[in-house]
Amino acid sequence: MEFKNQGVYLRKKIFAFFTFLFLVIGLCHIYDRAKEGFSIKKIQTVLPLSLTSEKRPNSKVLKALGQPFYYLGRGGQVFAFESEDKKYVLKLIRYDRLTPSFSMKFKKHLFGSSPCFEKELKEKIYREKSTLNSYNLAALDLSDLTEVMYTHLKQTSSINKIVPIYDKLGRQYFLDLDSTGFVLQKKADLLGDILTKEKDKSKIKEILCQYLTLIKNRSEKGIWIKDHNFFLRNYGFIGKKLCEIDVGSYRKTDVSNRKLLTQNNIDHIQRAKNWIKEKMPEQVDFFEAKANEILMGEQL
């Protein structure tokens, strides 16, 4: 009887332990979802040193960075924070998505290198290189189309700012910007919000023409987008100027490579046309005609 009671007691202890364990895991998962997955560890990395002389950010950039930033949202490549004056967005690069994960390192340690692992590692390295290069393109080649004010991808000492940021739950963190990878961009009002609220058909036509002109201007610089941007969410207005918000998937080619650039334009315009056909079908004919006019006859 005593042995049976001990067995029952042991089973209860095991049940209580796993119940507690699952409860803790569940609470951690809920907490992580409440923060939308943000953590300081996900944006931390050892930034490479610049091989060229360090260029100090201009006074406008330093002034924009001299204030707290509040959680705005997340994407596949960044966590976005809005400045206190609501004029700027600080995009903190998600290095956890770009660099080899703990599980990858553990698998290599446990099983050694394999063709599958080497392929996965090469893909990670390529993704990091191409993503960071895209941020540089946004700041240097496309600043007039993206309103990216500054891209910080190297270890520096010239910013000299510790900036407070607040996550979705209001928790405060302090970032040393000289050691943090980030993109600073002017804040835009989403194209989708503006188009869906606009009732003036002439203004809608003007917005659609701005969109097509932006695509043309990007293409003329020999730059295309690997991932097909969502028409409404990845474009926005700063004042009366339309710009691209998503700046993480630019690729550069020679401007003479018209086949690639034209096909990329067509892919993006087709997505826009599908939305227009559903939401404002009366604008489809206008959009198609203007697309062919502005983009010099590229077929839809």
C-alpha positions as CSV (number, residue, x, y, z in Angstrom):
1,M,0.0,0.0,0.0
2,E,2.8,2.4,0.9
3,F,4.6,1.7,-2.4
4,K,1.3,2.4,-4.3
5,N,0.9,5.7,-2.5
6,Q,4.4,6.7,-3.4
7,G,3.7,5.9,-7.0
8,V,0.6,8.1,-7.0
9,Y,2.5,10.9,-5.2
10,L,5.3,10.7,-7.8
11,R,2.8,10.8,-10.7
12,K,1.2,13.9,-9.1
13,K,4.6,15.5,-8.8
14,I,5.4,14.8,-12.4
15,F,2.0,16.1,-13.5
16,A,2.4,19.3,-11.5
17,F,5.9,19.9,-12.9
18,F,4.8,19.6,-16.5
19,T,1.7,21.7,-15.8
20,F,3.9,24.4,-14.3
21,L,6.4,24.1,-17.2
22,F,3.6,24.4,-19.9
23,L,2.1,27.3,-18.0
24,V,5.5,29.1,-17.9
25,I,6.0,28.4,-21.6
26,G,2.5,29.7,-22.4
27,L,3.0,32.9,-20.4
28,C,6.3,33.5,-22.1
29,H,4.7,33.0,-25.5
30,I,1.8,35.4,-24.6
31,Y,4.3,38.0,-23.3
32,D,6.4,37.7,-26.5
33,R,3.3,38.1,-28.7
34,A,2.3,41.2,-26.6
35,K,5.7,42.7,-27.5
36,E,5.3,41.5,-31.1
37,G,8.5,39.6,-30.7
38,F,10.7,42.5,-29.9
39,S,13.8,42.0,-27.8
40,I,17.1,43.8,-27.6
41,K,18.9,40.5,-28.4
42,K,17.3,40.4,-31.8
43,I,18.8,43.7,-32.9
44,Q,22.2,43.2,-31.3
45,T,25.3,42.3,-33.3
46,V,29.0,43.2,-33.5
47,L,29.0,45.9,-36.2
48,P,32.0,45.8,-38.5
49,L,34.5,48.7,-38.4
50,S,34.4,51.0,-41.3
51,L,37.4,50.7,-43.6
52,T,37.0,54.3,-44.8
53,S,37.2,57.5,-42.8
54,E,34.1,58.0,-40.6
55,K,31.5,60.5,-41.9
56,R,29.7,62.3,-39.2
57,P,25.9,62.5,-39.6
58,N,24.6,65.9,-40.5
59,S,22.8,68.2,-38.0
60,K,19.3,67.2,-39.2
61,V,20.1,63.5,-38.6
62,L,21.5,64.2,-35.1
63,K,18.6,66.4,-34.2
64,A,16.1,63.7,-35.3
65,L,18.0,61.1,-33.2
66,G,18.0,63.3,-30.1
67,Q,14.6,62.2,-28.8
68,P,12.8,59.1,-27.5
69,F,11.3,56.6,-30.0
70,Y,8.1,54.5,-29.5
71,Y,7.3,51.1,-30.9
72,L,5.4,51.4,-34.2
73,G,5.5,47.9,-35.8
74,R,7.7,45.1,-37.2
75,G,8.6,43.7,-40.6
76,G,10.6,40.7,-41.7
77,Q,13.8,42.7,-41.5
78,V,13.3,45.5,-39.0
79,F,11.5,46.7,-35.8
80,A,10.2,50.2,-36.4
81,F,10.0,52.9,-33.8
82,E,8.3,56.3,-34.2
83,S,10.0,59.5,-32.9
84,E,8.4,61.5,-30.2
85,D,7.6,64.3,-32.6
86,K,6.1,61.8,-35.0
87,K,8.3,63.0,-37.9
88,Y,10.7,60.1,-38.2
89,V,10.9,56.3,-38.1
90,L,13.9,54.5,-36.6
91,K,14.2,51.1,-38.2
92,L,16.3,48.7,-36.0
93,I,17.7,45.9,-38.1
94,R,16.7,42.4,-37.1
95,Y,20.1,40.7,-37.1
96,D,18.5,37.6,-35.7
97,R,17.0,37.1,-39.2
98,L,20.2,37.9,-41.0
99,T,22.9,36.0,-39.1
100,P,23.2,32.3,-38.3
101,S,20.8,31.2,-35.5
102,F,21.7,29.4,-32.4
103,S,20.1,26.2,-33.8
104,M,22.3,26.4,-36.9
105,K,25.4,26.8,-34.8
106,F,24.3,23.9,-32.6
107,K,23.6,21.6,-35.5
108,K,27.0,22.4,-36.9
109,H,28.6,21.7,-33.6
110,L,26.7,18.5,-33.2
111,F,26.7,17.0,-36.7
112,G,29.5,19.0,-38.4
113,S,29.2,20.6,-41.8
114,S,27.0,19.0,-44.5
115,P,25.9,20.1,-48.0
116,C,22.5,21.0,-46.5
117,F,24.0,23.1,-43.7
118,E,26.5,24.8,-46.1
119,K,23.6,25.8,-48.4
120,E,21.6,27.2,-45.5
121,L,24.6,29.1,-44.3
122,K,25.4,30.6,-47.7
123,E,21.7,31.7,-48.0
124,K,22.0,33.5,-44.7
125,I,25.2,35.2,-45.7
126,Y,23.7,36.2,-49.0
127,R,20.6,37.5,-47.4
128,E,22.6,39.6,-44.9
129,K,24.8,41.1,-47.6
130,S,22.0,41.9,-50.0
131,T,19.7,43.4,-47.3
132,L,22.4,45.6,-45.9
133,N,23.4,46.7,-49.4
134,S,19.7,47.5,-50.1
135,Y,19.7,49.9,-47.1
136,N,22.8,51.6,-48.5
137,L,21.1,51.9,-51.9
138,A,18.1,53.5,-50.2
139,A,20.2,56.1,-48.5
140,L,22.7,56.9,-51.3
141,D,21.1,56.1,-54.7
142,L,17.4,56.5,-53.8
143,S,17.2,59.0,-51.0
144,D,15.0,61.2,-53.2
145,L,12.5,58.3,-53.5
146,T,12.7,56.8,-50.1
147,E,13.4,59.8,-47.8
148,V,16.0,57.7,-45.9
149,M,18.1,60.2,-44.1
150,Y,20.8,58.0,-42.7
151,T,21.8,54.4,-42.7
152,H,24.1,53.1,-39.9
153,L,25.7,49.7,-40.6
154,K,29.3,50.2,-39.3
155,Q,30.7,50.7,-35.8
156,T,31.2,54.5,-35.3
157,S,32.0,57.0,-32.6
158,S,30.5,60.2,-34.2
159,I,26.8,59.9,-33.3
160,N,27.6,59.8,-29.6
161,K,24.0,59.4,-28.5
162,I,22.2,57.0,-26.1
163,V,18.6,57.0,-27.2
164,P,15.6,55.8,-25.1
165,I,13.2,53.5,-27.0
166,Y,9.9,52.1,-25.7
167,D,8.5,48.7,-26.7
168,K,4.8,48.0,-27.3
169,L,4.2,47.4,-23.6
170,G,5.9,50.7,-22.6
171,R,9.1,49.1,-21.3
172,Q,12.1,51.4,-21.7
173,Y,15.5,50.4,-23.3
174,F,18.6,52.5,-24.0
175,L,20.4,52.2,-27.3
176,D,24.0,53.2,-28.0
177,L,23.5,54.3,-31.6
178,D,27.2,54.1,-32.5
179,S,26.9,50.3,-31.9
180,T,23.5,49.7,-33.3
181,G,22.5,48.9,-36.9
182,F,19.6,51.1,-38.0
183,V,17.9,53.1,-40.8
184,L,16.5,56.6,-40.1
185,Q,13.6,57.6,-42.4
186,K,11.1,60.4,-42.5
187,K,7.7,59.2,-41.4
188,A,5.0,58.8,-44.1
189,D,1.3,58.4,-44.2
190,L,0.4,55.1,-45.8
191,L,-0.7,55.2,-49.4
192,G,-3.5,52.7,-48.6
193,D,-5.0,55.0,-46.0
194,I,-4.9,58.0,-48.3
195,L,-6.3,56.2,-51.4
196,T,-9.2,54.5,-49.5
197,K,-10.3,57.8,-47.9
198,E,-9.9,60.0,-51.0
199,K,-13.2,60.8,-52.7
200,D,-11.9,63.3,-55.3
201,K,-11.4,61.2,-58.5
202,S,-9.0,63.8,-60.0
203,K,-6.8,63.5,-56.9
204,I,-6.9,59.7,-57.1
205,K,-5.7,60.0,-60.7
206,E,-2.9,62.3,-59.5
207,I,-1.8,59.8,-56.9
208,L,-1.8,56.9,-59.3
209,C,0.4,58.9,-61.7
210,Q,2.8,59.7,-58.8
211,Y,3.1,56.0,-58.1
212,L,3.9,55.2,-61.8
213,T,6.4,58.0,-62.0
214,L,8.2,56.7,-58.8
215,I,8.5,53.3,-60.3
216,K,9.9,54.8,-63.5
217,N,12.4,56.9,-61.6
218,R,13.7,53.9,-59.6
219,S,14.0,51.8,-62.8
220,E,16.0,54.6,-64.5
221,K,18.6,54.3,-61.8
222,G,19.0,50.6,-62.6
223,I,17.4,49.5,-59.4
224,W,14.7,46.8,-59.0
225,I,12.9,45.2,-56.1
226,K,13.4,41.5,-55.4
227,D,10.3,41.1,-53.3
228,H,7.1,42.3,-54.8
229,N,6.1,45.2,-52.6
230,F,2.5,45.3,-51.4
231,F,0.9,48.2,-53.2
232,L,-0.7,50.0,-50.3
233,R,1.5,49.2,-47.3
234,N,5.0,49.9,-48.7
235,Y,4.4,53.3,-50.2
236,G,3.4,56.5,-48.4
237,F,3.1,60.3,-48.6
238,I,5.3,62.8,-46.8
239,G,3.4,66.0,-47.3
240,K,2.4,65.8,-51.0
241,K,5.3,63.6,-52.1
242,L,5.0,59.9,-52.6
243,C,7.9,57.7,-51.4
244,E,8.8,54.1,-50.9
245,I,8.7,52.9,-47.3
246,D,10.0,49.4,-47.6
247,V,13.7,49.7,-48.5
248,G,15.0,46.2,-47.6
249,S,14.9,44.4,-51.0
250,Y,16.5,46.7,-53.6
251,R,18.9,45.2,-56.1
252,K,21.1,47.0,-58.6
253,T,21.7,46.1,-62.2
254,D,23.1,47.9,-65.3
255,V,20.5,50.5,-66.6
256,S,20.9,48.7,-70.0
257,N,19.3,45.6,-68.5
258,R,15.8,46.7,-69.7
259,K,14.4,43.1,-69.8
260,L,14.9,42.6,-66.0
261,L,13.9,46.2,-65.1
262,T,10.8,46.1,-67.3
263,Q,9.6,42.8,-66.0
264,N,10.0,44.0,-62.4
265,N,8.0,47.1,-63.2
266,I,5.2,45.0,-64.8
267,D,5.1,42.7,-61.8
268,H,4.5,45.6,-59.4
269,I,2.1,47.4,-61.6
270,Q,0.0,44.2,-62.1
271,R,-0.4,43.9,-58.3
272,A,-1.5,47.6,-58.2
273,K,-3.9,47.0,-61.0
274,N,-5.5,44.0,-59.3
275,W,-6.2,46.2,-56.2
276,I,-7.6,49.0,-58.4
277,K,-9.8,46.6,-60.3
278,E,-11.3,45.4,-57.0
279,K,-11.6,48.7,-55.1
280,M,-12.0,51.4,-57.8
281,P,-12.8,49.7,-61.1
282,E,-13.6,53.0,-62.7
283,Q,-9.9,53.9,-62.6
284,V,-8.6,50.7,-64.3
285,D,-8.6,52.1,-67.9
286,F,-6.9,55.3,-66.7
287,F,-4.3,53.4,-64.8
288,E,-3.4,51.1,-67.7
289,A,-3.2,54.0,-70.2
290,K,-1.0,56.0,-67.9
291,A,1.2,53.0,-67.1
292,N,1.9,52.6,-70.8
293,E,2.5,56.3,-71.3
294,I,4.8,56.9,-68.3
295,L,6.7,53.7,-68.6
296,M,7.2,54.1,-72.4
297,G,4.9,51.3,-73.6
298,E,5.8,48.5,-71.1
299,Q,3.0,46.0,-71.6
300,L,0.6,45.1,-68.8
